[in-house]
Amino acid sequence: MPDGATLPVLDHELADDELQWMKSVFADLSKARAAAGPEFDPKEALRAILARMEYHLSAAPDLTGPGPWRLGQNRHGRGVAAVFLPKVELHTHIASRTDQFPMYVTGEAEGFSIDENGRPLLTPVVDGGHFHNAPGAPHAFVPKVGVPKPDNWEIAFIAITPRNLKEDTHRVSDEVRALYKQVVGQDAPLGV
């Protein structure tokens, strides 16, 4: 596991153009959904949208396979990727702020986090929303508590990060795992 304590803390506010890029991607996905019939495939629609030149960043994106799709760096030097999670990944990034923008959920989802008073929190996931995770903040997307999880549950989001998170992804503490169990009602996954 990497040692995030040796990394400089990168905590920033997103620039207006980063937020506008995200809004445009989501607006185009919403238009594609509205124009499609019942066989709409959100992942393939998102792949087609991100392949458009208007959404290319520092390099042509890698849209192969099931994901994650590396989209390159934006003009602020932050990495952008489309991520598709079929399971819960509870973790923290000790030295990195992350921003996650849900594109779609197969089923329903909530975002697990800890509030400023140390209490566990579940926030409904809304397509086109924005989850900001400060450095050190534990977080995970989870199937909506109390609702049966479909076999094909998946959450897709676009992440904007200040560095390659392979060097700054960590397991959460036993205390956080206990808080997770308190609100989700099941043991936390081991994570990274």
Buried (B, 14 or more C-beta within 10 A) or exposed (E): EBEBEEBEBBEEEBEEEBBEBBEEBBEBBBEBEEEEEEEEEBBEBBBBBBEEEEBEBEEEBBBEEEBBBBBBBBEEEBBBBBBBBEEBBBBBBBBBBBBBBBBBBBBBBBBBBBEEEEEBBBBEBEBBBBBBBBBBBBBBBBBBBEEEBEEEBBBBBBBBBBBEBEBBBBBBEEEBBEBBEEBBEEEBBEBB
